[in-house]
Amino acid sequence: ISDIPNRVETFTVPYAHKLAWNTSRKVNKVTCHKLVKEPYLKVLEKVLTIYGEKELKRLRLDLFGGAYYYPPRKMKGGSLISTHSYGVAFDYDPENNQLKWGRDKASFANPDYSDWLDAWNTEGAFSLGEIKNYDWQHFQFVKP
């Protein structure tokens, strides 16, 4: 894992993101593993095309909860290294898709977000919400 910083890249995203914990701060660049950069950008481009900027904001698809995290950290409540530490995971709208929430509470389980989820799935990402019914905010480009 010590060589991961050499395998990540910072780049501009197709639409402005707001930090979920400080929505007055805009983010135009994201850092992730070089191998997931292209599929991640395709997700965001598809989402922008499907929803448009106004709808993106209404649905809070611009609330960025984070991606690459260094130094490495363990998963919350676990012993394994977080996929964020490898630069292959992304979180969105964590306030409305909290870690322990299931389909009954998470926004992303709502039908309004089906195209959002499809965009991730089409590019090879996994939604923990869809697969495990928790952590709906989390999308990763490795099999859980």
N, C-alpha and C positions, 0 to 999 in steps of 0.2 A: 504493500500500500504506500510505501514511502516514495515511489516514483509517480504517483497519481498527479501531483502538481504539474508534471511535465506532459501529462496526457489530457489536460483540460485546455479550453479555449474560451475567450470572452468575445462576444459578438453582439451586434444590434438585433433586437427583436422587431417583428413587423408592426407591432402597436405598443404604445406606452403602457407600462404596468405601474401600479401603485403598490408600495409596500403594505402588506396587510396590517402590520402593527403600527404603521405611520402613514396613513393614506395621503398626507400632504406631500410626501416624497415620491417622486416619479422615478421609475427605472426604465432605461432604454436599452440596457445591456444586461446579458445574463452569461454566466459561466457554467459550462458543463463539459463532460467528456467529449473529446473530438469525434468519437464514433456515434454519438447520439445527437450531435449538432444538427445534421440535415433532417432526420426524422422529426426532431422537436420543432425546427423551423417550419416544416411542412404542416405539422399540427396547427401551429399558430396562424399560418397563412390560410389554411382551410377554414379555421374558426372565424377569422376576420372576414373572409368571403361570405360565409354562411350567415353570420349574425350581423355584421357591420358594427362600426364603432359604438353607435348609440345603444344597440342591444347588448353588446359586450359589457358596457358599463352597467346597464340595468341588471343584468344577470351576474355581475361581479366577477366576470371572467378575466378581468384585468387586475384582480387583487392577488398579488404574488406573495406566496408564503415561503419561498426559498427554493434553492436548487443545490448547487455544489457547496459542500461544507468542509473546510479544512482548518485545523487539524482533524484527523479522523475521530469520530465519536460513535458510541454504541447506539443502537436503536433504543428508543424510549421503552423502558421496562424489559430490555433484552440484553443478551450477551454478545450478539453479533454486531459487526461494524455496519453502520447505516449505509444504505445505498446512496444517500446524499454525499457521503464521504468519497464515493467513487465517481461522483459527477453524473450519475445516470438516473436521478430522480428529481421530481418537481412537485411542489405543493402550490395549490391555488385555493383561495377563499377559505382559509382554515377556520375562521370564526363560524361559518355556516356549514362546515363539514368537519366537525371536530373528530379527533382520533377515535374515540369510543362510540360515536354515534353510528347507528344503523340506518337502514332505508327509511325508517319511520321519522327520522329527524334531519338527515343530511339533505342539503339542497340539491346536490348533484344526482341524487336518486330520483328527482322530479323529472317528468317527461320533457320539460323545457330544455333539459340539458342532454337529450339523447344524441344530438348532433355533436356536441362537445365530446361526449364519451366515444362516439364512433370515430371522430377524428384521431383521438389517441389510439384506439384499438387498430385502426387501419394502418397506422405507422409503426405498429409493433409494440406499443406500450401496454402496460398492465395497470388497471385500476384496482387497487386493493378494495375499494368499496364494492365494485361489481363482483369481485372474486371472493372476498372474505367478509363482506358486509361491515367493515369498519375502516376508518381512515380514508374516507371518500375524497379528501383533499389531495391525496398522494397518487402520483402516476410515475411508474418506473419502467425503464427499458431493459429490464432483466426479469426473468420469470420468478415470481415470489415463491 
